[in-house]
Amino acid sequence: MKGFTLLEVMVALAIMAGVVLTVISSVNYHLSLTTRNNEETVALLLARAKLEELELLDKQQLEQAKEGTFKPDWPDYSWKAEITPSPVLIFKTLTVTVTWGTQRRTLSLEHYLLQEK
């Protein structure tokens, strides 16, 4: 008689199951990386836009702009601005931190502003 034995079929199915599980877990891992990279890219672009927006404000408006959200376009993302002295005395540091997601991930950008006399 020609054909496969039950043992051969079971071994082949076990090997196929292992390969399929490996491929599925690899695809899921790479999809999560893609999602994370997308979220970080959005956060970076939002932080850069907010940094440029804050840069254009005068000193009084800049002191009042402390935090906010990016609603309605990006409701899960919020921002916080902080002005601190820099190591170089003629500059001050403007830091914009963007927070997003259920895990409250953050991304911060710093920019140096010339101090007004």
C-alpha positions in Angstrom: 0.0 0.0 0.0 1.1 3.5 -0.8 0.4 6.6 1.3 1.2 8.2 4.5 1.0 6.7 8.0 -1.0 8.5 10.7 2.3 9.2 12.5 3.8 11.0 9.4 0.6 13.1 9.0 0.7 14.1 12.7 4.4 15.1 12.5 3.8 17.1 9.4 0.8 18.9 11.0 2.9 19.6 14.2 5.6 21.2 12.1 3.1 23.3 10.1 1.4 24.4 13.3 4.8 25.6 14.7 5.6 27.5 11.5 2.1 29.1 11.4 2.4 30.2 15.1 5.8 31.7 14.5 4.7 33.6 11.5 1.6 34.9 13.3 3.5 36.1 16.3 6.1 37.7 14.1 3.4 39.6 12.2 1.8 40.8 15.4 5.1 42.0 16.8 5.9 44.0 13.6 2.4 45.4 13.5 2.8 46.7 17.1 6.2 48.2 16.1 4.5 50.0 13.2 1.8 51.3 15.4 4.3 52.6 18.0 6.4 54.2 15.3 3.3 55.9 13.9 2.3 57.2 17.3 5.8 58.6 17.9 5.9 60.2 14.5 2.6 62.0 15.2 3.9 63.0 18.7 7.1 64.4 17.2 5.3 66.4 14.5 2.8 67.8 17.0 5.6 68.7 19.4 7.5 70.5 16.6 4.4 72.4 15.6 3.7 73.4 19.2 7.3 74.5 19.7 7.2 76.7 16.6 3.8 78.1 17.7 5.2 79.0 21.2 8.3 80.5 19.7 6.2 83.1 18.0 4.5 84.3 21.2 5.7 87.3 23.2 7.1 86.9 26.7 3.8 87.3 28.6 1.9 85.0 26.3 4.7 82.4 26.5 4.6 82.5 30.3 0.8 81.8 30.2 1.0 78.9 27.7 1.7 76.0 30.0 -0.4 73.0 28.8 -3.2 71.9 26.5 -4.5 69.3 24.1 -4.5 68.8 20.4 -8.3 68.4 20.2 -10.3 67.9 17.9 -7.7 66.5 15.5 -5.6 64.5 18.0 -7.7 64.1 21.1 -5.4 61.4 22.7 -2.4 63.8 22.6 -1.7 66.5 25.1 1.2 68.9 25.6 3.0 70.7 28.4 5.5 73.6 28.0 8.2 74.5 30.5 10.7 77.3 30.5 13.9 76.8 32.5 17.3 78.6 32.6 19.9 77.0 30.3 23.5 76.4 31.1 24.4 79.3 28.8 23.3 82.5 30.6 22.0 84.4 27.5 19.5 81.6 26.6 16.5 80.0 28.3 15.3 76.5 27.5 11.8 75.9 26.2 10.7 72.3 26.6 7.6 70.9 25.0 6.5 67.5 26.2 3.7 65.6 24.3 1.9 62.8 26.2 -0.4 60.2 24.6 -2.0 56.8 24.9 -3.3 54.7 27.7 0.2 54.1 28.9 0.8 57.8 29.0 3.9 57.7 26.8 5.9 60.9 26.4 8.2 62.7 24.0 10.0 65.9 24.8 11.7 68.5 22.6 13.9 71.3 23.8 14.6 74.6 22.1 16.8 77.5 23.2 15.4 81.0 23.2 17.5 84.1 23.5 16.8 85.9 26.8 15.3 89.4 26.6 17.2 92.0 28.5 
